Amino acid sequence: MRTRPKAILVHLSDQERELLDRRSRDAGVSRAAVIRLLLRGALLAEVTR
């Protein structure tokens, strides 16, 4: 079964969501894309490169 990024967002705190928004904006990709990369094992620092 596939985990949907939106299902993960509802479990994040405001602080975690803010960090996710900032990282996705810095990388120029959607929040969903960042979540997918993290689920595949990417480190947060790798996502923003």
Biopython code that builds the backbone (N, CA, C, O; Angstrom):
import numpy as np
from Bio.PDB.StructureBuilder import StructureBuilder

atoms = [
    (1, "MET", "N", (0.831, -1.177, 0.000)),
    (1, "MET", "CA", (0.000, 0.000, 0.000)),
    (1, "MET", "C", (0.881, 1.247, 0.000)),
    (1, "MET", "O", (1.886, 1.312, 0.707)),
    (2, "ARG", "N", (0.501, 2.202, -0.777)),
    (2, "ARG", "CA", (1.290, 3.410, -0.944)),
    (2, "ARG", "C", (0.853, 4.489, 0.050)),
    (2, "ARG", "O", (-0.341, 4.724, 0.239)),
    (3, "THR", "N", (1.811, 5.126, 0.668)),
    (3, "THR", "CA", (1.516, 6.226, 1.583)),
    (3, "THR", "C", (1.406, 7.513, 0.785)),
    (3, "THR", "O", (2.286, 7.841, -0.011)),
    (4, "ARG", "N", (0.340, 8.225, 0.999)),
    (4, "ARG", "CA", (0.134, 9.487, 0.293)),
    (4, "ARG", "C", (0.702, 10.642, 1.114)),
    (4, "ARG", "O", (0.503, 10.711, 2.327)),
    (5, "PRO", "N", (1.422, 11.558, 0.431)),
    (5, "PRO", "CA", (2.009, 12.693, 1.139)),
    (5, "PRO", "C", (0.981, 13.503, 1.935)),
    (5, "PRO", "O", (1.281, 13.981, 3.029)),
    (6, "LYS", "N", (-0.210, 13.655, 1.400)),
    (6, "LYS", "CA", (-1.236, 14.436, 2.101)),
    (6, "LYS", "C", (-1.615, 13.779, 3.428)),
    (6, "LYS", "O", (-1.909, 14.473, 4.402)),
    (7, "ALA", "N", (-1.611, 12.461, 3.471)),
    (7, "ALA", "CA", (-1.925, 11.745, 4.708)),
    (7, "ALA", "C", (-0.858, 11.998, 5.765)),
    (7, "ALA", "O", (-1.152, 11.986, 6.960)),
    (8, "ILE", "N", (0.361, 12.225, 5.339)),
    (8, "ILE", "CA", (1.452, 12.502, 6.269)),
    (8, "ILE", "C", (1.353, 13.926, 6.805)),
    (8, "ILE", "O", (1.643, 14.171, 7.976)),
    (9, "LEU", "N", (0.947, 14.861, 5.958)),
    (9, "LEU", "CA", (0.858, 16.262, 6.370)),
    (9, "LEU", "C", (-0.038, 16.472, 7.580)),
    (9, "LEU", "O", (0.251, 17.324, 8.420)),
    (10, "VAL", "N", (-1.108, 15.718, 7.682)),
    (10, "VAL", "CA", (-2.045, 15.921, 8.797)),
    (10, "VAL", "C", (-1.428, 15.533, 10.138)),
    (10, "VAL", "O", (-1.932, 15.932, 11.187)),
    (11, "HIS", "N", (-0.356, 14.768, 10.114)),
    (11, "HIS", "CA", (0.289, 14.324, 11.349)),
    (11, "HIS", "C", (1.468, 15.209, 11.761)),
    (11, "HIS", "O", (2.056, 15.000, 12.822)),
    (12, "LEU", "N", (1.812, 16.183, 10.940)),
    (12, "LEU", "CA", (2.944, 17.051, 11.247)),
    (12, "LEU", "C", (2.529, 18.197, 12.163)),
    (12, "LEU", "O", (1.403, 18.692, 12.095)),
    (13, "SER", "N", (3.448, 18.602, 13.007)),
    (13, "SER", "CA", (3.200, 19.780, 13.844)),
    (13, "SER", "C", (3.338, 21.031, 12.974)),
    (13, "SER", "O", (3.817, 20.959, 11.843)),
    (14, "ASP", "N", (2.919, 22.160, 13.504)),
    (14, "ASP", "CA", (3.050, 23.419, 12.769)),
    (14, "ASP", "C", (4.509, 23.712, 12.453)),
    (14, "ASP", "O", (4.834, 24.192, 11.366)),
    (15, "GLN", "N", (5.379, 23.425, 13.401)),
    (15, "GLN", "CA", (6.808, 23.648, 13.212)),
    (15, "GLN", "C", (7.364, 22.750, 12.102)),
    (15, "GLN", "O", (8.140, 23.208, 11.264)),
    (16, "GLU", "N", (6.973, 21.493, 12.096)),
    (16, "GLU", "CA", (7.443, 20.560, 11.067)),
    (16, "GLU", "C", (6.907, 20.955, 9.697)),
    (16, "GLU", "O", (7.618, 20.861, 8.697)),
    (17, "ARG", "N", (5.669, 21.391, 9.653)),
    (17, "ARG", "CA", (5.071, 21.818, 8.382)),
    (17, "ARG", "C", (5.775, 23.067, 7.852)),
    (17, "ARG", "O", (5.987, 23.198, 6.646)),
    (18, "GLU", "N", (6.132, 23.976, 8.745)),
    (18, "GLU", "CA", (6.855, 25.185, 8.349)),
    (18, "GLU", "C", (8.228, 24.835, 7.770)),
    (18, "GLU", "O", (8.640, 25.398, 6.755)),
    (19, "LEU", "N", (8.931, 23.906, 8.418)),
    (19, "LEU", "CA", (10.229, 23.459, 7.912)),
    (19, "LEU", "C", (10.076, 22.805, 6.540)),
    (19, "LEU", "O", (10.870, 23.057, 5.634)),
    (20, "LEU", "N", (9.070, 21.978, 6.395)),
    (20, "LEU", "CA", (8.805, 21.330, 5.115)),
    (20, "LEU", "C", (8.514, 22.360, 4.030)),
    (20, "LEU", "O", (9.017, 22.242, 2.913)),
    (21, "ASP", "N", (7.705, 23.369, 4.349)),
    (21, "ASP", "CA", (7.397, 24.434, 3.389)),
    (21, "ASP", "C", (8.658, 25.178, 2.967)),
    (21, "ASP", "O", (8.860, 25.464, 1.786)),
    (22, "ARG", "N", (9.502, 25.485, 3.946)),
    (22, "ARG", "CA", (10.740, 26.212, 3.653)),
    (22, "ARG", "C", (11.662, 25.389, 2.753)),
    (22, "ARG", "O", (12.218, 25.903, 1.783)),
    (23, "ARG", "N", (11.817, 24.105, 3.088)),
    (23, "ARG", "CA", (12.695, 23.242, 2.282)),
    (23, "ARG", "C", (12.157, 23.068, 0.862)),
    (23, "ARG", "O", (12.923, 23.087, -0.102)),
    (24, "SER", "N", (10.861, 22.901, 0.736)),
    (24, "SER", "CA", (10.289, 22.713, -0.597)),
    (24, "SER", "C", (10.429, 23.991, -1.419)),
    (24, "SER", "O", (10.693, 23.933, -2.619)),
    (25, "ARG", "N", (10.251, 25.144, -0.773)),
    (25, "ARG", "CA", (10.401, 26.426, -1.465)),
    (25, "ARG", "C", (11.853, 26.621, -1.897)),
    (25, "ARG", "O", (12.108, 27.055, -3.021)),
    (26, "ASP", "N", (12.813, 26.303, -1.013)),
    (26, "ASP", "CA", (14.237, 26.436, -1.344)),
    (26, "ASP", "C", (14.631, 25.541, -2.518)),
    (26, "ASP", "O", (15.436, 25.929, -3.365)),
    (27, "ALA", "N", (14.058, 24.348, -2.555)),
    (27, "ALA", "CA", (14.392, 23.391, -3.610)),
    (27, "ALA", "C", (13.588, 23.630, -4.881)),
    (27, "ALA", "O", (13.928, 23.102, -5.940)),
    (28, "GLY", "N", (12.520, 24.424, -4.783)),
    (28, "GLY", "CA", (11.691, 24.702, -5.951)),
    (28, "GLY", "C", (10.801, 23.536, -6.340)),
    (28, "GLY", "O", (10.454, 23.377, -7.511)),
    (29, "VAL", "N", (10.434, 22.725, -5.367)),
    (29, "VAL", "CA", (9.553, 21.579, -5.630)),
    (29, "VAL", "C", (8.378, 21.617, -4.650)),
    (29, "VAL", "O", (8.374, 22.398, -3.698)),
    (30, "SER", "N", (7.409, 20.785, -4.894)),
    (30, "SER", "CA", (6.229, 20.747, -4.031)),
    (30, "SER", "C", (6.530, 20.053, -2.704)),
    (30, "SER", "O", (7.507, 19.315, -2.573)),
    (31, "ARG", "N", (5.666, 20.310, -1.729)),
    (31, "ARG", "CA", (5.798, 19.615, -0.441)),
    (31, "ARG", "C", (5.678, 18.113, -0.647)),
    (31, "ARG", "O", (6.391, 17.334, -0.016)),
    (32, "ALA", "N", (4.773, 17.711, -1.532)),
    (32, "ALA", "CA", (4.577, 16.284, -1.799)),
    (32, "ALA", "C", (5.858, 15.648, -2.335)),
    (32, "ALA", "O", (6.201, 14.525, -1.964)),
    (33, "ALA", "N", (6.565, 16.367, -3.208)),
    (33, "ALA", "CA", (7.817, 15.836, -3.759)),
    (33, "ALA", "C", (8.865, 15.659, -2.663)),
    (33, "ALA", "O", (9.591, 14.665, -2.649)),
    (34, "VAL", "N", (8.942, 16.618, -1.748)),
    (34, "VAL", "CA", (9.893, 16.510, -0.634)),
    (34, "VAL", "C", (9.541, 15.316, 0.243)),
    (34, "VAL", "O", (10.424, 14.557, 0.641)),
    (35, "ILE", "N", (8.264, 15.147, 0.544)),
    (35, "ILE", "CA", (7.830, 14.011, 1.367)),
    (35, "ILE", "C", (8.169, 12.697, 0.684)),
    (35, "ILE", "O", (8.643, 11.768, 1.338)),
    (36, "ARG", "N", (7.935, 12.603, -0.623)),
    (36, "ARG", "CA", (8.258, 11.365, -1.351)),
    (36, "ARG", "C", (9.752, 11.058, -1.275)),
    (36, "ARG", "O", (10.146, 9.910, -1.070)),
    (37, "LEU", "N", (10.577, 12.087, -1.441)),
    (37, "LEU", "CA", (12.029, 11.883, -1.351)),
    (37, "LEU", "C", (12.432, 11.411, 0.041)),
    (37, "LEU", "O", (13.269, 10.519, 0.181)),
    (38, "LEU", "N", (11.837, 12.010, 1.069)),
    (38, "LEU", "CA", (12.155, 11.600, 2.437)),
    (38, "LEU", "C", (11.702, 10.169, 2.698)),
    (38, "LEU", "O", (12.391, 9.416, 3.386)),
    (39, "LEU", "N", (10.555, 9.791, 2.158)),
    (39, "LEU", "CA", (10.070, 8.422, 2.329)),
    (39, "LEU", "C", (10.988, 7.413, 1.642)),
    (39, "LEU", "O", (11.087, 6.260, 2.061)),
    (40, "ARG", "N", (11.653, 7.863, 0.586)),
    (40, "ARG", "CA", (12.579, 6.973, -0.129)),
    (40, "ARG", "C", (13.950, 6.940, 0.522)),
    (40, "ARG", "O", (14.857, 6.268, 0.030)),
    (41, "GLY", "N", (14.109, 7.662, 1.625)),
    (41, "GLY", "CA", (15.359, 7.587, 2.369)),
    (41, "GLY", "C", (16.326, 8.727, 2.154)),
    (41, "GLY", "O", (17.456, 8.670, 2.640)),
    (42, "ALA", "N", (15.918, 9.756, 1.445)),
    (42, "ALA", "CA", (16.804, 10.899, 1.245)),
    (42, "ALA", "C", (16.942, 11.674, 2.545)),
    (42, "ALA", "O", (15.990, 11.782, 3.318)),
    (43, "LEU", "N", (18.104, 12.200, 2.777)),
    (43, "LEU", "CA", (18.316, 13.062, 3.937)),
    (43, "LEU", "C", (17.765, 14.444, 3.620)),
    (43, "LEU", "O", (17.748, 14.853, 2.459)),
    (44, "LEU", "N", (17.320, 15.158, 4.628)),
    (44, "LEU", "CA", (16.735, 16.476, 4.421)),
    (44, "LEU", "C", (17.711, 17.412, 3.706)),
    (44, "LEU", "O", (17.293, 18.220, 2.877)),
    (45, "ALA", "N", (18.991, 17.311, 4.014)),
    (45, "ALA", "CA", (19.997, 18.149, 3.353)),
    (45, "ALA", "C", (20.092, 17.824, 1.863)),
    (45, "ALA", "O", (20.357, 18.714, 1.055)),
    (46, "GLU", "N", (19.880, 16.564, 1.489)),
    (46, "GLU", "CA", (19.940, 16.162, 0.084)),
    (46, "GLU", "C", (18.750, 16.697, -0.697)),
    (46, "GLU", "O", (18.858, 16.964, -1.894)),
    (47, "VAL", "N", (17.635, 16.852, -0.036)),
    (47, "VAL", "CA", (16.417, 17.302, -0.707)),
    (47, "VAL", "C", (16.573, 18.722, -1.220)),
    (47, "VAL", "O", (16.038, 19.050, -2.278)),
    (48, "THR", "N", (17.288, 19.569, -0.503)),
    (48, "THR", "CA", (17.397, 20.970, -0.891)),
    (48, "THR", "C", (18.561, 21.251, -1.827)),
    (48, "THR", "O", (18.778, 22.403, -2.202)),
    (49, "ARG", "N", (19.295, 20.256, -2.205)),
    (49, "ARG", "CA", (20.395, 20.471, -3.154)),
    (49, "ARG", "C", (19.884, 20.530, -4.556)),
    (49, "ARG", "O", (20.665, 20.705, -5.491)),
]
sb = StructureBuilder()
sb.init_structure("model")
sb.init_model(0)
sb.init_chain("A")
sb.init_seg("    ")
for serial, (resi, resn, name, xyz) in enumerate(atoms, 1):
    if name == "N":
        sb.init_residue(resn, " ", resi, " ")
    sb.init_atom(name, np.array(xyz, "f"), 0.0, 1.0, " ", f" {name:<3s}", serial, name[0])
structure = sb.get_structure()
